[in-house]
Amino acid sequence: MQRPGFLPDRSAQKRCLDLALASAILLAGAVPLALAAAVVRLSSGSPVLFRQVRVGRGGVPFVIYKLRTMRPALEGPKVTVGGSARVTPEGRFLRATKMDELPQLFNVLKGDMSLVGPRPPIAEEVAQYEPWQLRRLDVRPGITCLWQISGRSRIGFQEWMRLDLEYIRHRSLKLDFKILVRTIPAVLSREGAY
């Protein structure tokens, strides 16, 4: 179901930036992505990709892609305190370095996502949103955002929502560039990674 009244894309320039940078990153990262996929396949079998339905712009659902970082559900316990016992050793590395999210560049090329924007939620999360939090669905979701560069898992839910709405209010190509540039050291430092 599409949420009425969502904001129009700020400009065609943002989409052009998304297409150009996503293509360039995929081209430059093709070998590391292929190697990571091979490691996942060799260490824990198929499927290599994890697919999950998320809620996108206007409340429209779409399938997000990630490299699989967990053992199949039938193997091992479910969730333990501090994370999942099913996360594989290579999966921990892929998550910490955010390499597991490289396949989301295909979501960007398809138009489901942008490079920068609020992280796409699952439907169960959206069902619990307060009315003001639904504004997160007014724009295309992103691979990185203010939350990603501000500490990720160290930030509480309400602050995360506040950062997303701050991005939506002030979004611009200049802000997108700032977030993209700050994403690299945030990932390398693994600040707030889980």
C-alpha positions in Angstrom: 0.0 0.0 0.0 1.4 3.3 -1.0 1.4 6.1 1.6 -0.3 9.2 0.1 1.5 12.6 0.3 5.1 11.4 0.3 7.7 13.9 -0.8 8.8 14.1 -4.5 12.4 13.3 -5.2 14.4 16.5 -4.6 16.0 16.4 -8.0 16.9 14.3 -11.0 20.5 15.1 -10.0 20.3 12.8 -7.0 19.1 9.9 -9.2 22.0 10.6 -11.6 24.4 10.7 -8.7 23.0 7.4 -7.4 23.3 5.7 -10.9 26.8 7.0 -11.5 28.3 6.2 -8.1 26.5 2.8 -7.7 27.8 1.7 -11.1 31.3 2.9 -10.4 31.4 1.2 -7.0 30.1 -2.0 -8.4 32.7 -1.9 -11.2 35.5 -1.2 -8.7 34.2 -3.7 -6.2 33.4 -6.5 -8.5 36.4 -8.6 -7.5 36.0 -8.1 -3.7 32.2 -8.8 -4.1 32.9 -12.0 -6.1 35.5 -13.2 -3.6 33.2 -12.5 -0.6 30.4 -14.3 -2.4 32.7 -17.3 -3.0 33.7 -17.4 0.7 30.1 -17.4 1.7 29.3 -20.2 -0.7 32.3 -22.3 0.2 31.9 -21.9 4.0 28.2 -22.2 4.5 26.6 -23.2 1.2 23.8 -21.7 -0.8 22.1 -19.3 -1.1 24.8 -16.6 -1.2 22.4 -13.8 -1.2 20.0 -13.0 1.7 16.7 -11.5 0.5 14.2 -9.7 2.7 11.1 -7.6 2.1 11.5 -4.1 3.3 9.3 -1.0 3.2 10.4 1.7 0.7 9.4 5.1 -0.4 5.7 5.8 -0.1 5.2 2.5 1.9 5.9 0.4 -1.2 7.5 -3.0 -0.3 10.6 -4.2 -2.2 13.2 -7.0 -1.8 16.5 -5.9 -0.4 19.7 -7.9 -1.2 22.6 -8.6 1.1 25.4 -11.2 1.2 24.2 -14.0 3.6 26.1 -13.7 7.0 24.1 -16.3 9.0 23.8 -20.1 8.8 20.5 -21.4 7.6 17.7 -21.3 10.2 17.7 -25.0 10.7 21.4 -24.9 11.9 22.2 -23.8 15.4 20.3 -21.7 18.0 18.4 -18.6 17.0 19.3 -15.4 18.8 21.4 -15.0 21.9 22.2 -12.0 24.1 24.5 -9.6 22.2 23.6 -11.0 18.7 22.9 -14.1 16.8 24.7 -17.4 17.5 24.0 -18.3 13.8 26.3 -15.5 12.4 29.2 -17.2 10.7 32.9 -16.1 11.3 33.1 -14.6 7.8 29.7 -13.1 8.4 30.9 -11.2 11.4 33.7 -9.7 9.2 31.3 -8.9 6.3 28.9 -7.2 8.8 31.6 -5.2 10.5 33.0 -3.9 7.2 29.5 -3.5 5.7 30.6 -5.6 2.7 27.5 -7.6 3.2 25.5 -4.6 2.0 27.3 -4.2 -1.4 24.5 -6.1 -3.2 22.2 -3.2 -2.2 23.9 -1.3 -5.0 21.7 -3.3 -7.3 18.7 -2.0 -5.3 20.0 1.5 -6.1 20.3 0.8 -9.8 16.8 -0.6 -9.8 15.5 2.5 -8.1 14.3 0.9 -4.9 16.9 2.7 -2.9 19.3 5.6 -3.0 22.9 5.7 -1.8 21.9 8.1 1.0 18.6 8.0 2.9 16.9 6.5 5.9 17.6 2.8 6.2 14.6 0.7 4.9 12.5 -0.8 7.7 10.7 -4.1 7.9 6.9 -4.0 7.8 6.6 -5.1 11.5 8.6 -2.0 12.5 6.5 0.3 10.4 3.3 -1.1 12.0 4.6 0.2 15.3 5.6 3.7 14.1 4.1 6.7 15.7 2.6 9.1 13.1 5.7 11.4 13.1 7.9 8.5 12.3 6.0 7.6 9.1 7.8 10.6 7.5 10.8 8.3 7.1 8.8 6.8 4.2 8.5 10.1 2.4 11.9 9.6 0.6 13.7 6.7 -1.0 15.6 4.6 1.6 19.4 4.5 1.5 22.4 2.4 2.0 23.9 5.0 4.3 22.5 7.7 6.4 23.2 10.1 9.4 22.6 7.1 11.7 25.3 5.0 10.0 27.9 7.8 10.5 26.8 8.7 14.0 27.5 5.5 15.9 24.9 3.0 14.4 24.0 0.5 17.2 25.2 2.8 19.9 22.3 5.2 19.1 18.8 4.6 20.5 15.7 4.2 18.3 14.2 7.6 19.0 17.5 9.4 18.2 17.8 7.3 15.0 14.3 8.5 14.0 15.3 12.1 14.8 18.4 11.8 12.7 16.4 10.5 9.7 13.9 13.3 9.9 16.7 15.8 10.2 18.1 14.4 6.9 14.8 14.6 5.2 14.3 18.2 6.3 17.8 19.3 5.1 18.4 16.8 2.3 20.6 18.1 -0.6 23.3 16.9 -2.8 25.8 18.7 -0.6 24.5 16.8 2.5 24.6 13.5 0.5 28.3 14.1 -0.4 29.1 14.8 3.3 27.4 11.6 4.5 29.1 9.5 1.7 32.5 10.9 2.6 32.0 10.3 6.3 30.7 6.8 5.7 34.2 5.5 4.7 35.9 6.3 8.0 32.8 5.3 10.0 33.0 1.8 8.3 36.7 1.5 8.7 36.6 2.4 12.4 33.7 -0.1 12.9 32.2 2.5 15.2 28.9 1.1 16.6 29.2 -2.0 14.4 27.4 -5.2 15.4 
